[in-house]
Amino acid sequence: CIRDRYQRRVRGKNLNMSLQIKKNWENEAKQLSTTLTTEEKKLKERSIETEYAVLRVNQLDADILDQELKEILKLQFMKIFSMFKPQLIEKFQPELEAILHIVVFRLSIYALDRTYGQQLQNLRFSNFSRRLKLLYGALSIGLRYVSKRIQPFVARCAVYPNRHPYKKLWYFISRFETFLKIAQLVNFIVFLYDGKYVNLIHRALGLRVSYLRTSMARRVSFEYMNRQLVWNGFTEFMLFIMPMINVDKIKVILKNALSKPFSSEISGETCGICGSQRPNMPYITNCSHKYCYYCLKLALMTEKDYRCPICG
């Protein structure tokens, strides 16, 4: 009986220990699963941020390239209507520009999910659905068209009295434009901080930009920038030094150095500068040579240490 009791106690203790160990293992497994889930979420967030981690300079360069490309296309497109009356072109210029922007939008963003500037910078829009494309086109093209179309009307509203409804409308539009400019400035400052949305339309639609080919090296070429800086430095140096150079004086010195003396060819009654036989308002210098007054005055204004071309 004593042996049976002892064995039962040992078995009970072993069972309790195994149950306790099992509970500890289950708790540790739960903690590990929770930790793994949290780490997986962090890794996913980091991968998403890495996907969208586009250099700010690439985004700004893409925006500038798009603007310059549109200006070039606009100049070429408006040349088509060069033979039309200028009044007719000015009347329908907003519509013509809108048509050009729609064509560019259809061939670039709607078809390729990226602008031509973004394509040159190896960028594209991420998660760009058809609905977002249409909204982006309506905001980017429609707002610009409406703004240019109502500008003449807004200018006419400014001349009305203060209590007139058109005057109130002018105040509202002016304040709205001021608000938009402030919002653009704030958005640009935030963009420089986080590098997410380059303009207000991107922020309103939640459009993020990512690299088109992630295998390419994400580096910035400073070759063009260096050449531009060198050329700008050289231009500023020339603009600084050129006013200090008396070009006319250099011309006279070179002319006197290269030309042969012609004192024997000039008589006492001939202007020693222009060679006129009858000097206009003759002036005799202290070296007894005669000149036209205006010729001598211009020579002295050009060069203070002007020497007589006859006797030196």
FILOTOR-515652 format. One record per residue (C-alpha): x, y, z negated. Coordinates in steps of 0.2 Angstrom, whole numbers, padded with zeros to 4 digits, always signed. Layout:
BEGIN
XYZ
...
This chain:
BEGIN
+0000+0000+0000
+0014+0012-0004
+0022+0008+0012
+0006+0011+0022
+0004+0028+0013
+0021+0033+0016
+0020+0029+0035
+0003+0038+0036
+0011+0054+0028
+0026+0053+0040
+0014+0051+0055
+0004+0065+0049
+0019+0076+0047
+0025+0071+0064
+0008+0075+0072
+0008+0092+0063
+0025+0096+0069
+0021+0091+0087
+0005+0101+0087
+0015+0116+0080
+0028+0114+0093
+0015+0112+0107
+0007+0128+0101
+0023+0137+0101
+0027+0131+0118
+0010+0137+0124
+0012+0154+0116
+0030+0156+0124
+0023+0150+0141
+0009+0163+0140
+0021+0177+0136
+0033+0171+0150
+0018+0171+0162
+0013+0188+0157
+0031+0195+0159
+0032+0186+0176
+0016+0195+0181
+0022+0212+0176
+0039+0210+0184
+0030+0204+0200
+0019+0220+0200
+0035+0230+0197
+0044+0222+0212
+0029+0225+0223
+0028+0243+0218
+0047+0245+0221
+0045+0236+0238
+0031+0248+0243
+0041+0263+0237
+0056+0256+0247
+0046+0254+0262
+0040+0272+0261
+0057+0279+0255
+0060+0290+0271
+0073+0303+0271
+0065+0321+0270
+0077+0327+0284
+0070+0314+0296
+0052+0319+0292
+0056+0338+0294
+0066+0335+0310
+0052+0324+0318
+0039+0339+0314
+0051+0352+0322
+0054+0340+0337
+0035+0339+0339
+0032+0358+0339
+0046+0361+0351
+0040+0347+0363
+0022+0355+0363
+0029+0372+0367
+0039+0365+0381
+0024+0356+0388
+0013+0372+0385
+0025+0382+0396
+0025+0369+0410
+0006+0367+0409
+0002+0386+0409
+0013+0387+0425
+0000+0378+0434
-0012+0392+0432
+0001+0406+0436
-0009+0410+0452
-0025+0413+0442
-0030+0430+0436
-0022+0434+0419
-0039+0439+0411
-0046+0422+0415
-0031+0413+0408
-0032+0423+0392
-0051+0419+0391
-0049+0401+0392
-0031+0399+0384
-0037+0390+0368
-0047+0377+0378
-0032+0374+0389
-0020+0372+0374
-0033+0360+0366
-0034+0349+0382
-0015+0348+0382
-0015+0343+0363
-0028+0330+0366
-0018+0322+0380
-0002+0322+0369
-0012+0315+0355
-0020+0301+0365
-0003+0296+0373
+0007+0296+0357
-0002+0295+0340
-0018+0286+0346
-0009+0273+0357
+0008+0271+0347
+0004+0276+0329
+0018+0289+0330
+0022+0305+0337
+0036+0308+0350
+0046+0317+0337
+0044+0302+0324
+0049+0290+0338
+0065+0299+0341
+0068+0298+0322
+0063+0280+0320
+0047+0284+0310
+0029+0279+0311
+0013+0281+0302
+0009+0266+0290
-0008+0259+0288
-0015+0270+0302
-0032+0264+0306
-0043+0270+0320
-0054+0280+0308
-0039+0289+0301
-0032+0293+0319
-0049+0301+0324
-0049+0311+0308
-0031+0316+0311
-0034+0322+0328
-0050+0332+0323
-0041+0341+0309
-0024+0344+0319
-0032+0349+0335
-0049+0355+0330
-0044+0367+0316
-0031+0375+0327
-0043+0377+0342
-0057+0385+0330
-0044+0396+0322
-0038+0403+0339
-0056+0405+0346
-0062+0415+0331
-0047+0427+0330
-0055+0440+0341
-0071+0439+0332
-0063+0441+0315
-0053+0456+0322
-0069+0464+0327
-0077+0461+0310
-0063+0471+0301
-0070+0487+0308
-0088+0486+0300
-0092+0495+0284
-0089+0486+0267
-0107+0481+0264
-0110+0474+0281
-0111+0454+0282
-0098+0454+0295
-0086+0463+0284
-0089+0451+0270
-0086+0437+0282
-0069+0445+0286
-0065+0446+0268
-0069+0427+0265
-0059+0422+0281
-0044+0432+0276
-0044+0425+0258
-0046+0408+0265
-0031+0410+0276
-0021+0417+0261
-0026+0402+0251
-0020+0390+0265
-0003+0398+0266
-0001+0397+0247
-0007+0378+0248
+0006+0375+0262
+0020+0383+0252
+0015+0372+0236
+0014+0357+0247
+0031+0360+0254
+0039+0362+0237
+0031+0346+0231
+0037+0337+0247
+0055+0342+0244
+0052+0335+0226
+0044+0318+0231
+0047+0317+0250
+0029+0310+0253
+0018+0322+0263
+0026+0334+0275
+0010+0344+0278
-0008+0347+0271
-0016+0336+0284
-0005+0321+0279
-0009+0324+0260
-0028+0326+0263
-0028+0309+0273
-0015+0300+0263
-0004+0297+0278
+0013+0290+0273
+0027+0288+0285
+0039+0273+0285
+0053+0268+0296
+0049+0259+0313
+0064+0247+0312
+0070+0244+0295
+0085+0235+0301
+0093+0251+0308
+0105+0260+0297
+0096+0275+0289
+0110+0288+0291
+0110+0306+0297
+0122+0311+0311
+0130+0328+0307
+0139+0330+0324
+0126+0341+0331
+0125+0351+0315
+0143+0353+0314
+0144+0360+0332
+0130+0372+0328
+0138+0378+0313
+0155+0381+0322
+0146+0390+0336
+0136+0401+0324
+0152+0405+0314
+0161+0410+0330
+0147+0420+0336
+0146+0430+0320
+0164+0433+0320
+0163+0440+0338
+0149+0451+0333
+0159+0457+0318
+0175+0460+0328
+0169+0467+0344
+0164+0484+0338
+0182+0487+0331
+0189+0484+0349
+0190+0498+0360
+0188+0490+0377
+0189+0506+0387
+0206+0510+0379
+0212+0492+0383
+0207+0495+0401
+0216+0511+0402
+0232+0504+0395
+0232+0489+0407
+0228+0501+0421
+0243+0512+0417
+0254+0497+0414
+0250+0489+0430
+0247+0504+0442
+0262+0513+0450
+0265+0531+0446
+0258+0542+0460
+0264+0559+0455
+0272+0561+0471
+0256+0558+0480
+0246+0571+0471
+0248+0590+0474
+0246+0603+0461
+0229+0607+0467
+0222+0589+0466
+0214+0582+0450
+0226+0569+0443
+0212+0557+0438
+0198+0557+0451
+0210+0563+0466
+0197+0577+0471
+0205+0590+0482
+0194+0603+0474
+0193+0600+0455
+0176+0603+0447
+0178+0616+0434
+0197+0615+0435
+0207+0614+0418
+0226+0616+0418
+0235+0606+0404
+0251+0612+0395
+0261+0600+0407
+0255+0612+0421
+0244+0599+0430
+0226+0602+0435
+0211+0591+0432
+0192+0591+0433
+0186+0597+0416
+0173+0582+0415
+0187+0569+0420
+0199+0575+0407
+0185+0576+0394
+0179+0559+0397
+0197+0552+0397
+0200+0561+0380
+0184+0554+0373
+0189+0536+0378
+0207+0537+0372
+0213+0550+0359
+0231+0547+0364
+0228+0550+0382
+0243+0554+0393
+0245+0563+0409
+0244+0550+0423
+0256+0561+0433
+0270+0565+0422
+0266+0553+0408
